[in-house]
Amino acid sequence: MWYQQLFNQYYGIDYVAALCAIIGMFYIGNKKRAGFTLYMLATSLGIAFAILAKSPPLVVTNTIMFSMNLRNFIKWKK
């Protein structure tokens, strides 16, 4: 089936990461701190995807993005 090809290569990690990133950005735009948590989940999944895809630049990028979101989560004030 066509959908099996979409999920088999990277186990659907890329789709879940993209969904978490989109929802996380939406939450941050609505001034909800939980958006940073979702975005950190997305970047963690992005790191897993990058390792499976054998892409060192994506590992570095997602690690930096995770660090930035963690910093923003800690510094968040209403």
PyMOL Python script that loads the backbone (N, CA, C, O; Angstrom):
from pymol import cmd

cmd.read_pdbstr("""\
ATOM      1  N   MET A   1       0.835  -1.181   0.000  1.00  0.00           N
ATOM      2  CA  MET A   1       0.000   0.000   0.000  1.00  0.00           C
ATOM      3  C   MET A   1       0.881   1.246   0.000  1.00  0.00           C
ATOM      4  O   MET A   1       2.010   1.223   0.491  1.00  0.00           O
ATOM      5  N   TRP A   2       0.355   2.324  -0.553  1.00  0.00           N
ATOM      6  CA  TRP A   2       1.115   3.566  -0.681  1.00  0.00           C
ATOM      7  C   TRP A   2       1.481   4.159   0.674  1.00  0.00           C
ATOM      8  O   TRP A   2       2.567   4.720   0.824  1.00  0.00           O
ATOM      9  N   TYR A   3       0.605   4.047   1.652  1.00  0.00           N
ATOM     10  CA  TYR A   3       0.872   4.648   2.961  1.00  0.00           C
ATOM     11  C   TYR A   3       1.961   3.904   3.723  1.00  0.00           C
ATOM     12  O   TYR A   3       2.622   4.491   4.580  1.00  0.00           O
ATOM     13  N   GLN A   4       2.159   2.630   3.429  1.00  0.00           N
ATOM     14  CA  GLN A   4       3.227   1.884   4.084  1.00  0.00           C
ATOM     15  C   GLN A   4       4.589   2.416   3.669  1.00  0.00           C
ATOM     16  O   GLN A   4       5.514   2.449   4.481  1.00  0.00           O
ATOM     17  N   GLN A   5       4.722   2.833   2.413  1.00  0.00           N
ATOM     18  CA  GLN A   5       5.977   3.412   1.953  1.00  0.00           C
ATOM     19  C   GLN A   5       6.266   4.722   2.668  1.00  0.00           C
ATOM     20  O   GLN A   5       7.424   5.033   2.947  1.00  0.00           O
ATOM     21  N   LEU A   6       5.227   5.491   2.967  1.00  0.00           N
ATOM     22  CA  LEU A   6       5.420   6.771   3.644  1.00  0.00           C
ATOM     23  C   LEU A   6       5.984   6.590   5.048  1.00  0.00           C
ATOM     24  O   LEU A   6       6.793   7.400   5.500  1.00  0.00           O
ATOM     25  N   PHE A   7       5.563   5.537   5.738  1.00  0.00           N
ATOM     26  CA  PHE A   7       5.932   5.365   7.135  1.00  0.00           C
ATOM     27  C   PHE A   7       7.054   4.365   7.377  1.00  0.00           C
ATOM     28  O   PHE A   7       7.649   4.384   8.455  1.00  0.00           O
ATOM     29  N   ASN A   8       7.366   3.501   6.434  1.00  0.00           N
ATOM     30  CA  ASN A   8       8.351   2.451   6.671  1.00  0.00           C
ATOM     31  C   ASN A   8       9.780   2.950   6.783  1.00  0.00           C
ATOM     32  O   ASN A   8      10.517   2.508   7.664  1.00  0.00           O
ATOM     33  N   GLN A   9      10.187   3.862   5.908  1.00  0.00           N
ATOM     34  CA  GLN A   9      11.596   4.237   5.860  1.00  0.00           C
ATOM     35  C   GLN A   9      12.067   4.910   7.151  1.00  0.00           C
ATOM     36  O   GLN A   9      13.130   4.575   7.673  1.00  0.00           O
ATOM     37  N   TYR A  10      11.288   5.847   7.660  1.00  0.00           N
ATOM     38  CA  TYR A  10      11.685   6.570   8.875  1.00  0.00           C
ATOM     39  C   TYR A  10      10.680   6.376  10.006  1.00  0.00           C
ATOM     40  O   TYR A  10      10.663   7.156  10.958  1.00  0.00           O
ATOM     41  N   TYR A  11       9.851   5.356   9.913  1.00  0.00           N
ATOM     42  CA  TYR A  11       8.896   4.977  10.963  1.00  0.00           C
ATOM     43  C   TYR A  11       7.881   6.075  11.288  1.00  0.00           C
ATOM     44  O   TYR A  11       7.270   6.053  12.356  1.00  0.00           O
ATOM     45  N   GLY A  12       7.700   7.027  10.385  1.00  0.00           N
ATOM     46  CA  GLY A  12       6.747   8.111  10.614  1.00  0.00           C
ATOM     47  C   GLY A  12       7.267   9.202  11.530  1.00  0.00           C
ATOM     48  O   GLY A  12       6.538  10.137  11.861  1.00  0.00           O
ATOM     49  N   ILE A  13       8.533   9.088  11.947  1.00  0.00           N
ATOM     50  CA  ILE A  13       9.116  10.084  12.851  1.00  0.00           C
ATOM     51  C   ILE A  13       9.072  11.471  12.231  1.00  0.00           C
ATOM     52  O   ILE A  13       8.796  12.453  12.919  1.00  0.00           O
ATOM     53  N   ASP A  14       9.344  11.555  10.934  1.00  0.00           N
ATOM     54  CA  ASP A  14       9.356  12.854  10.258  1.00  0.00           C
ATOM     55  C   ASP A  14       7.977  13.510  10.271  1.00  0.00           C
ATOM     56  O   ASP A  14       7.873  14.728  10.418  1.00  0.00           O
ATOM     57  N   TYR A  15       6.932  12.722  10.119  1.00  0.00           N
ATOM     58  CA  TYR A  15       5.574  13.277  10.128  1.00  0.00           C
ATOM     59  C   TYR A  15       5.177  13.757  11.524  1.00  0.00           C
ATOM     60  O   TYR A  15       4.573  14.819  11.676  1.00  0.00           O
ATOM     61  N   VAL A  16       5.517  12.972  12.531  1.00  0.00           N
ATOM     62  CA  VAL A  16       5.188  13.361  13.908  1.00  0.00           C
ATOM     63  C   VAL A  16       5.975  14.612  14.296  1.00  0.00           C
ATOM     64  O   VAL A  16       5.437  15.506  14.949  1.00  0.00           O
ATOM     65  N   ALA A  17       7.244  14.679  13.898  1.00  0.00           N
ATOM     66  CA  ALA A  17       8.069  15.853  14.191  1.00  0.00           C
ATOM     67  C   ALA A  17       7.483  17.103  13.543  1.00  0.00           C
ATOM     68  O   ALA A  17       7.404  18.156  14.175  1.00  0.00           O
ATOM     69  N   ALA A  18       7.074  16.985  12.290  1.00  0.00           N
ATOM     70  CA  ALA A  18       6.488  18.134  11.591  1.00  0.00           C
ATOM     71  C   ALA A  18       5.197  18.584  12.264  1.00  0.00           C
ATOM     72  O   ALA A  18       4.967  19.782  12.428  1.00  0.00           O
ATOM     73  N   LEU A  19       4.361  17.639  12.652  1.00  0.00           N
ATOM     74  CA  LEU A  19       3.102  17.977  13.320  1.00  0.00           C
ATOM     75  C   LEU A  19       3.357  18.672  14.662  1.00  0.00           C
ATOM     76  O   LEU A  19       2.705  19.666  14.982  1.00  0.00           O
ATOM     77  N   CYS A  20       4.302  18.152  15.442  1.00  0.00           N
ATOM     78  CA  CYS A  20       4.633  18.774  16.731  1.00  0.00           C
ATOM     79  C   CYS A  20       5.184  20.184  16.533  1.00  0.00           C
ATOM     80  O   CYS A  20       4.866  21.086  17.308  1.00  0.00           O
ATOM     81  N   ALA A  21       6.005  20.380  15.506  1.00  0.00           N
ATOM     82  CA  ALA A  21       6.567  21.706  15.238  1.00  0.00           C
ATOM     83  C   ALA A  21       5.473  22.700  14.862  1.00  0.00           C
ATOM     84  O   ALA A  21       5.481  23.838  15.333  1.00  0.00           O
ATOM     85  N   ILE A  22       4.547  22.283  14.030  1.00  0.00           N
ATOM     86  CA  ILE A  22       3.462  23.174  13.606  1.00  0.00           C
ATOM     87  C   ILE A  22       2.579  23.550  14.792  1.00  0.00           C
ATOM     88  O   ILE A  22       2.245  24.720  14.977  1.00  0.00           O
ATOM     89  N   ILE A  23       2.204  22.560  15.589  1.00  0.00           N
ATOM     90  CA  ILE A  23       1.361  22.845  16.758  1.00  0.00           C
ATOM     91  C   ILE A  23       2.136  23.691  17.772  1.00  0.00           C
ATOM     92  O   ILE A  23       1.572  24.598  18.385  1.00  0.00           O
ATOM     93  N   GLY A  24       3.420  23.397  17.947  1.00  0.00           N
ATOM     94  CA  GLY A  24       4.251  24.178  18.858  1.00  0.00           C
ATOM     95  C   GLY A  24       4.337  25.637  18.446  1.00  0.00           C
ATOM     96  O   GLY A  24       4.223  26.526  19.290  1.00  0.00           O
ATOM     97  N   MET A  25       4.538  25.895  17.156  1.00  0.00           N
ATOM     98  CA  MET A  25       4.579  27.278  16.669  1.00  0.00           C
ATOM     99  C   MET A  25       3.245  27.972  16.887  1.00  0.00           C
ATOM    100  O   MET A  25       3.202  29.148  17.248  1.00  0.00           O
ATOM    101  N   PHE A  26       2.164  27.250  16.670  1.00  0.00           N
ATOM    102  CA  PHE A  26       0.827  27.810  16.887  1.00  0.00           C
ATOM    103  C   PHE A  26       0.651  28.209  18.354  1.00  0.00           C
ATOM    104  O   PHE A  26       0.158  29.297  18.654  1.00  0.00           O
ATOM    105  N   TYR A  27       1.056  27.325  19.257  1.00  0.00           N
ATOM    106  CA  TYR A  27       0.940  27.617  20.693  1.00  0.00           C
ATOM    107  C   TYR A  27       1.800  28.815  21.087  1.00  0.00           C
ATOM    108  O   TYR A  27       1.351  29.678  21.842  1.00  0.00           O
ATOM    109  N   ILE A  28       3.023  28.872  20.585  1.00  0.00           N
ATOM    110  CA  ILE A  28       3.895  30.006  20.901  1.00  0.00           C
ATOM    111  C   ILE A  28       3.276  31.301  20.387  1.00  0.00           C
ATOM    112  O   ILE A  28       3.334  32.331  21.059  1.00  0.00           O
ATOM    113  N   GLY A  29       2.689  31.247  19.208  1.00  0.00           N
ATOM    114  CA  GLY A  29       2.003  32.415  18.655  1.00  0.00           C
ATOM    115  C   GLY A  29       0.829  32.858  19.509  1.00  0.00           C
ATOM    116  O   GLY A  29       0.465  34.034  19.511  1.00  0.00           O
ATOM    117  N   ASN A  30       0.240  31.923  20.231  1.00  0.00           N
ATOM    118  CA  ASN A  30      -0.861  32.238  21.153  1.00  0.00           C
ATOM    119  C   ASN A  30      -0.365  32.478  22.576  1.00  0.00           C
ATOM    120  O   ASN A  30      -1.147  32.493  23.528  1.00  0.00           O
ATOM    121  N   LYS A  31       0.951  32.664  22.703  1.00  0.00           N
ATOM    122  CA  LYS A  31       1.585  32.969  23.996  1.00  0.00           C
ATOM    123  C   LYS A  31       1.373  31.871  25.043  1.00  0.00           C
ATOM    124  O   LYS A  31       1.121  32.152  26.215  1.00  0.00           O
ATOM    125  N   LYS A  32       1.480  30.630  24.601  1.00  0.00           N
ATOM    126  CA  LYS A  32       1.375  29.488  25.514  1.00  0.00           C
ATOM    127  C   LYS A  32       2.747  28.832  25.633  1.00  0.00           C
ATOM    128  O   LYS A  32       3.363  28.453  24.637  1.00  0.00           O
ATOM    129  N   ARG A  33       3.201  28.712  26.856  1.00  0.00           N
ATOM    130  CA  ARG A  33       4.528  28.166  27.124  1.00  0.00           C
ATOM    131  C   ARG A  33       4.672  26.723  26.641  1.00  0.00           C
ATOM    132  O   ARG A  33       5.776  26.291  26.310  1.00  0.00           O
ATOM    133  N   ALA A  34       3.591  25.991  26.599  1.00  0.00           N
ATOM    134  CA  ALA A  34       3.623  24.593  26.152  1.00  0.00           C
ATOM    135  C   ALA A  34       4.137  24.462  24.721  1.00  0.00           C
ATOM    136  O   ALA A  34       4.590  23.390  24.321  1.00  0.00           O
ATOM    137  N   GLY A  35       4.070  25.535  23.956  1.00  0.00           N
ATOM    138  CA  GLY A  35       4.582  25.509  22.592  1.00  0.00           C
ATOM    139  C   GLY A  35       6.061  25.171  22.540  1.00  0.00           C
ATOM    140  O   GLY A  35       6.510  24.472  21.632  1.00  0.00           O
ATOM    141  N   PHE A  36       6.823  25.668  23.516  1.00  0.00           N
ATOM    142  CA  PHE A  36       8.250  25.357  23.553  1.00  0.00           C
ATOM    143  C   PHE A  36       8.475  23.872  23.825  1.00  0.00           C
ATOM    144  O   PHE A  36       9.388  23.264  23.266  1.00  0.00           O
ATOM    145  N   THR A  37       7.650  23.298  24.676  1.00  0.00           N
ATOM    146  CA  THR A  37       7.756  21.866  24.971  1.00  0.00           C
ATOM    147  C   THR A  37       7.474  21.042  23.719  1.00  0.00           C
ATOM    148  O   THR A  37       8.195  20.091  23.417  1.00  0.00           O
ATOM    149  N   LEU A  38       6.434  21.410  23.003  1.00  0.00           N
ATOM    150  CA  LEU A  38       6.113  20.695  21.760  1.00  0.00           C
ATOM    151  C   LEU A  38       7.223  20.864  20.732  1.00  0.00           C
ATOM    152  O   LEU A  38       7.576  19.922  20.022  1.00  0.00           O
ATOM    153  N   TYR A  39       7.766  22.072  20.661  1.00  0.00           N
ATOM    154  CA  TYR A  39       8.837  22.305  19.692  1.00  0.00           C
ATOM    155  C   TYR A  39      10.091  21.528  20.082  1.00  0.00           C
ATOM    156  O   TYR A  39      10.816  21.055  19.207  1.00  0.00           O
ATOM    157  N   MET A  40      10.361  21.387  21.392  1.00  0.00           N
ATOM    158  CA  MET A  40      11.504  20.570  21.822  1.00  0.00           C
ATOM    159  C   MET A  40      11.274  19.096  21.482  1.00  0.00           C
ATOM    160  O   MET A  40      12.213  18.389  21.116  1.00  0.00           O
ATOM    161  N   LEU A  41      10.042  18.637  21.599  1.00  0.00           N
ATOM    162  CA  LEU A  41       9.716  17.274  21.180  1.00  0.00           C
ATOM    163  C   LEU A  41       9.957  17.123  19.679  1.00  0.00           C
ATOM    164  O   LEU A  41      10.510  16.120  19.228  1.00  0.00           O
ATOM    165  N   ALA A  42       9.540  18.123  18.916  1.00  0.00           N
ATOM    166  CA  ALA A  42       9.732  18.086  17.461  1.00  0.00           C
ATOM    167  C   ALA A  42      11.210  18.026  17.102  1.00  0.00           C
ATOM    168  O   ALA A  42      11.604  17.260  16.222  1.00  0.00           O
ATOM    169  N   THR A  43      12.037  18.830  17.779  1.00  0.00           N
ATOM    170  CA  THR A  43      13.462  18.814  17.453  1.00  0.00           C
ATOM    171  C   THR A  43      14.134  17.524  17.928  1.00  0.00           C
ATOM    172  O   THR A  43      15.088  17.059  17.305  1.00  0.00           O
ATOM    173  N   SER A  44      13.648  16.948  19.017  1.00  0.00           N
ATOM    174  CA  SER A  44      14.181  15.649  19.458  1.00  0.00           C
ATOM    175  C   SER A  44      13.875  14.574  18.415  1.00  0.00           C
ATOM    176  O   SER A  44      14.731  13.757  18.076  1.00  0.00           O
ATOM    177  N   LEU A  45      12.655  14.589  17.919  1.00  0.00           N
ATOM    178  CA  LEU A  45      12.288  13.655  16.847  1.00  0.00           C
ATOM    179  C   LEU A  45      13.064  13.971  15.573  1.00  0.00           C
ATOM    180  O   LEU A  45      13.415  13.070  14.810  1.00  0.00           O
ATOM    181  N   GLY A  46      13.328  15.252  15.349  1.00  0.00           N
ATOM    182  CA  GLY A  46      14.130  15.659  14.194  1.00  0.00           C
ATOM    183  C   GLY A  46      15.544  15.104  14.270  1.00  0.00           C
ATOM    184  O   GLY A  46      16.125  14.729  13.252  1.00  0.00           O
ATOM    185  N   ILE A  47      16.090  15.052  15.468  1.00  0.00           N
ATOM    186  CA  ILE A  47      17.424  14.466  15.653  1.00  0.00           C
ATOM    187  C   ILE A  47      17.384  12.972  15.333  1.00  0.00           C
ATOM    188  O   ILE A  47      18.270  12.451  14.656  1.00  0.00           O
ATOM    189  N   ALA A  48      16.357  12.292  15.822  1.00  0.00           N
ATOM    190  CA  ALA A  48      16.216  10.857  15.519  1.00  0.00           C
ATOM    191  C   ALA A  48      16.084  10.633  14.014  1.00  0.00           C
ATOM    192  O   ALA A  48      16.703   9.728  13.455  1.00  0.00           O
ATOM    193  N   PHE A  49      15.273  11.466  13.367  1.00  0.00           N
ATOM    194  CA  PHE A  49      15.107  11.368  11.919  1.00  0.00           C
ATOM    195  C   PHE A  49      16.434  11.604  11.205  1.00  0.00           C
ATOM    196  O   PHE A  49      16.784  10.877  10.275  1.00  0.00           O
ATOM    197  N   ALA A  50      17.170  12.625  11.647  1.00  0.00           N
ATOM    198  CA  ALA A  50      18.443  12.960  11.006  1.00  0.00           C
ATOM    199  C   ALA A  50      19.450  11.825  11.138  1.00  0.00           C
ATOM    200  O   ALA A  50      20.229  11.566  10.220  1.00  0.00           O
ATOM    201  N   ILE A  51      19.432  11.156  12.274  1.00  0.00           N
ATOM    202  CA  ILE A  51      20.332  10.014  12.465  1.00  0.00           C
ATOM    203  C   ILE A  51      19.948   8.881  11.514  1.00  0.00           C
ATOM    204  O   ILE A  51      20.815   8.271  10.887  1.00  0.00           O
ATOM    205  N   LEU A  52      18.654   8.601  11.410  1.00  0.00           N
ATOM    206  CA  LEU A  52      18.196   7.556  10.479  1.00  0.00           C
ATOM    207  C   LEU A  52      18.501   7.921   9.027  1.00  0.00           C
ATOM    208  O   LEU A  52      18.823   7.053   8.215  1.00  0.00           O
ATOM    209  N   ALA A  53      18.397   9.214   8.707  1.00  0.00           N
ATOM    210  CA  ALA A  53      18.640   9.684   7.342  1.00  0.00           C
ATOM    211  C   ALA A  53      20.128   9.915   7.074  1.00  0.00           C
ATOM    212  O   ALA A  53      20.520  10.250   5.957  1.00  0.00           O
ATOM    213  N   LYS A  54      20.954   9.731   8.117  1.00  0.00           N
ATOM    214  CA  LYS A  54      22.405   9.931   8.002  1.00  0.00           C
ATOM    215  C   LYS A  54      22.730  11.349   7.521  1.00  0.00           C
ATOM    216  O   LYS A  54      23.457  11.537   6.546  1.00  0.00           O
ATOM    217  N   SER A  55      22.177  12.336   8.224  1.00  0.00           N
ATOM    218  CA  SER A  55      22.364  13.736   7.854  1.00  0.00           C
ATOM    219  C   SER A  55      22.937  14.539   9.027  1.00  0.00           C
ATOM    220  O   SER A  55      22.178  15.076   9.833  1.00  0.00           O
ATOM    221  N   PRO A  56      24.263  14.626   9.127  1.00  0.00           N
ATOM    222  CA  PRO A  56      24.876  15.390  10.214  1.00  0.00           C
ATOM    223  C   PRO A  56      24.419  16.855  10.294  1.00  0.00           C
ATOM    224  O   PRO A  56      24.227  17.357  11.402  1.00  0.00           O
ATOM    225  N   PRO A  57      24.235  17.562   9.168  1.00  0.00           N
ATOM    226  CA  PRO A  57      23.768  18.950   9.289  1.00  0.00           C
ATOM    227  C   PRO A  57      22.402  19.062   9.970  1.00  0.00           C
ATOM    228  O   PRO A  57      22.160  20.014  10.712  1.00  0.00           O
ATOM    229  N   LEU A  58      21.518  18.107   9.728  1.00  0.00           N
ATOM    230  CA  LEU A  58      20.212  18.132  10.398  1.00  0.00           C
ATOM    231  C   LEU A  58      20.335  17.834  11.891  1.00  0.00           C
ATOM    232  O   LEU A  58      19.579  18.378  12.696  1.00  0.00           O
ATOM    233  N   VAL A  59      21.276  16.981  12.260  1.00  0.00           N
ATOM    234  CA  VAL A  59      21.504  16.709  13.683  1.00  0.00           C
ATOM    235  C   VAL A  59      21.955  17.991  14.371  1.00  0.00           C
ATOM    236  O   VAL A  59      21.445  18.340  15.436  1.00  0.00           O
ATOM    237  N   VAL A  60      22.909  18.692  13.765  1.00  0.00           N
ATOM    238  CA  VAL A  60      23.421  19.939  14.339  1.00  0.00           C
ATOM    239  C   VAL A  60      22.318  20.988  14.421  1.00  0.00           C
ATOM    240  O   VAL A  60      22.143  21.625  15.459  1.00  0.00           O
ATOM    241  N   THR A  61      21.577  21.170  13.334  1.00  0.00           N
ATOM    242  CA  THR A  61      20.504  22.168  13.301  1.00  0.00           C
ATOM    243  C   THR A  61      19.450  21.889  14.363  1.00  0.00           C
ATOM    244  O   THR A  61      19.051  22.797  15.093  1.00  0.00           O
ATOM    245  N   ASN A  62      19.001  20.659  14.455  1.00  0.00           N
ATOM    246  CA  ASN A  62      17.972  20.316  15.439  1.00  0.00           C
ATOM    247  C   ASN A  62      18.491  20.419  16.871  1.00  0.00           C
ATOM    248  O   ASN A  62      17.732  20.762  17.777  1.00  0.00           O
ATOM    249  N   THR A  63      19.763  20.130  17.083  1.00  0.00           N
ATOM    250  CA  THR A  63      20.347  20.282  18.417  1.00  0.00           C
ATOM    251  C   THR A  63      20.375  21.753  18.822  1.00  0.00           C
ATOM    252  O   THR A  63      20.054  22.091  19.962  1.00  0.00           O
ATOM    253  N   ILE A  64      20.754  22.622  17.899  1.00  0.00           N
ATOM    254  CA  ILE A  64      20.763  24.061  18.172  1.00  0.00           C
ATOM    255  C   ILE A  64      19.344  24.561  18.432  1.00  0.00           C
ATOM    256  O   ILE A  64      19.116  25.333  19.363  1.00  0.00           O
ATOM    257  N   MET A  65      18.396  24.122  17.612  1.00  0.00           N
ATOM    258  CA  MET A  65      17.004  24.546  17.801  1.00  0.00           C
ATOM    259  C   MET A  65      16.455  24.055  19.136  1.00  0.00           C
ATOM    260  O   MET A  65      15.711  24.774  19.802  1.00  0.00           O
ATOM    261  N   PHE A  66      16.815  22.838  19.531  1.00  0.00           N
ATOM    262  CA  PHE A  66      16.384  22.328  20.837  1.00  0.00           C
ATOM    263  C   PHE A  66      16.925  23.222  21.950  1.00  0.00           C
ATOM    264  O   PHE A  66      16.197  23.599  22.868  1.00  0.00           O
ATOM    265  N   SER A  67      18.220  23.556  21.855  1.00  0.00           N
ATOM    266  CA  SER A  67      18.845  24.405  22.873  1.00  0.00           C
ATOM    267  C   SER A  67      18.181  25.771  22.958  1.00  0.00           C
ATOM    268  O   SER A  67      17.958  26.287  24.054  1.00  0.00           O
ATOM    269  N   MET A  68      17.866  26.356  21.817  1.00  0.00           N
ATOM    270  CA  MET A  68      17.209  27.663  21.800  1.00  0.00           C
ATOM    271  C   MET A  68      15.818  27.592  22.419  1.00  0.00           C
ATOM    272  O   MET A  68      15.419  28.493  23.157  1.00  0.00           O
ATOM    273  N   ASN A  69      15.085  26.536  22.124  1.00  0.00           N
ATOM    274  CA  ASN A  69      13.747  26.385  22.701  1.00  0.00           C
ATOM    275  C   ASN A  69      13.807  26.118  24.198  1.00  0.00           C
ATOM    276  O   ASN A  69      12.948  26.589  24.943  1.00  0.00           O
ATOM    277  N   LEU A  70      14.800  25.374  24.645  1.00  0.00           N
ATOM    278  CA  LEU A  70      14.971  25.140  26.078  1.00  0.00           C
ATOM    279  C   LEU A  70      15.279  26.461  26.785  1.00  0.00           C
ATOM    280  O   LEU A  70      14.723  26.747  27.846  1.00  0.00           O
ATOM    281  N   ARG A  71      16.163  27.260  26.195  1.00  0.00           N
ATOM    282  CA  ARG A  71      16.486  28.575  26.752  1.00  0.00           C
ATOM    283  C   ARG A  71      15.235  29.439  26.846  1.00  0.00           C
ATOM    284  O   ARG A  71      14.977  30.054  27.881  1.00  0.00           O
ATOM    285  N   ASN A  72      14.462  29.487  25.770  1.00  0.00           N
ATOM    286  CA  ASN A  72      13.245  30.304  25.757  1.00  0.00           C
ATOM    287  C   ASN A  72      12.208  29.788  26.749  1.00  0.00           C
ATOM    288  O   ASN A  72      11.487  30.576  27.361  1.00  0.00           O
ATOM    289  N   PHE A  73      12.133  28.478  26.906  1.00  0.00           N
ATOM    290  CA  PHE A  73      11.210  27.895  27.887  1.00  0.00           C
ATOM    291  C   PHE A  73      11.587  28.345  29.298  1.00  0.00           C
ATOM    292  O   PHE A  73      10.721  28.703  30.095  1.00  0.00           O
ATOM    293  N   ILE A  74      12.883  28.323  29.595  1.00  0.00           N
ATOM    294  CA  ILE A  74      13.357  28.717  30.926  1.00  0.00           C
ATOM    295  C   ILE A  74      13.137  30.209  31.171  1.00  0.00           C
ATOM    296  O   ILE A  74      12.761  30.606  32.273  1.00  0.00           O
ATOM    297  N   LYS A  75      13.370  31.037  30.149  1.00  0.00           N
ATOM    298  CA  LYS A  75      13.270  32.492  30.313  1.00  0.00           C
ATOM    299  C   LYS A  75      11.845  33.032  30.169  1.00  0.00           C
ATOM    300  O   LYS A  75      11.620  34.228  30.354  1.00  0.00           O
ATOM    301  N   TRP A  76      10.899  32.179  29.847  1.00  0.00           N
ATOM    302  CA  TRP A  76       9.519  32.612  29.577  1.00  0.00           C
ATOM    303  C   TRP A  76       8.905  33.292  30.790  1.00  0.00           C
ATOM    304  O   TRP A  76       8.931  32.770  31.905  1.00  0.00           O
ATOM    305  N   LYS A  77       8.353  34.469  30.538  1.00  0.00           N
ATOM    306  CA  LYS A  77       7.599  35.198  31.561  1.00  0.00           C
ATOM    307  C   LYS A  77       6.345  35.719  30.907  1.00  0.00           C
ATOM    308  O   LYS A  77       6.370  36.143  29.752  1.00  0.00           O
ATOM    309  N   LYS A  78       5.255  35.691  31.635  1.00  0.00           N
ATOM    310  CA  LYS A  78       3.990  36.196  31.076  1.00  0.00           C
ATOM    311  C   LYS A  78       3.950  37.686  31.133  1.00  0.00           C
ATOM    312  O   LYS A  78       2.967  38.293  30.710  1.00  0.00           O
TER     313      LYS A  78
END
""", "prot")
cmd.dss("prot")
cmd.show_as("cartoon", "prot")
cmd.util.cbc("prot")
cmd.orient("prot")
